[in-house]
Amino acid sequence: MIAVTGEALIDLVIDPDGEIRALPGGGPFNTARTIGRLGLAPGYIGPLSADSFGRTLRACLQEAGATALVPEPADAPTTLAVVEEESPGKLRYRFYLAGTSASALEYEPLAAALPPGLTALHIGSLALVMEPIASSIERLVLDDVQDETLVMIDPNCRPHAITDHHAYRARIKRILSRADVVKASTEDLAYLCPDTPTPAAAASLLGQGPDLVLVTDGPRAALAYLPGQEISVDVPDVPVVDTIGAGDAFGGAFLAWWTGNNFDRSQLHRTSAIRDAMLLAAETAALTCTRAGAEPPWLSELPVPPSWATSGWGFAP
């Protein structure tokens, strides 16, 4: 089973005419929905508000085939993000975090929600900034996750939401000591490793513990870095409505492919399998860009749907 922990929120998307649309969002929440829509029924470990937005988010999880593993609703209001297009293709996010639901998860209920027989755990995004959930996730990863569980982190860095940059980078570094896969954008790498070219930044992250770093760069080729190796996969050319949730869809699809084809953390050296997982991830992210908001595609919408029952994509050892 795959579990995803982190924030769920509502994206208040403002279009050029000033119209506001309230859409489900939050990096880990989007990731869980991606995995669910690809047929793998993940568990989502995150607080959801008792308010109407929280009920909407819970219904979205259920529709995607994901299970909310924290059953009790939070009393706090749903976390909000205001999303505007700063320039063509570039979005600007402003977050309303203080006293909201996304932060409201202590260590004990988080650890209690961790399902048995966990194959992979995905963590990340704003949840690594807010307390108490940030400290809770860090403790969970470092103390409770079993050795055989693959850990994937998507920091999805939001510098304007980070009040203590040194403490944040230190937390990421501690988590990286147990992480197996990092999914990062070029913007994430620029924040985590300032003034460092992408290959060197990826190498720096690899040196802190992970076996694989996946890097997305908008419409440009997606890259994977292993020690001494680089893999490149082109991103499909699609008509873009917006890019909200595309990176989350990439990470979710990669993890879905990896787990769905019965790969584990010990096999992250298999370059052909990594390339095939990246092809699905790039296709899934591209399709997400063809619709408004973080709306990843369903398995049936993929041009070449993968079969989770067989390893039919033909990769070499």
Beta strands, then each sheet from edge to edge (+ up, - down):
strand 1: 2-5
strand 2: 9-14
strand 3: 20-25
strand 4: 43-45
strand 5: 67-68
strand 6: 80-87
strand 7: 90-96
strand 8: 120-124
strand 9: 150-154
strand 10: 181-185
strand 11: 212-217
strand 12: 220-226
strand 13: 229-233
sheet 1: 5+ 4+ 1+ 8+ 9+ 10+ 11+ 12- 13+
sheet 2: 3+ 2- 6- 7+
end
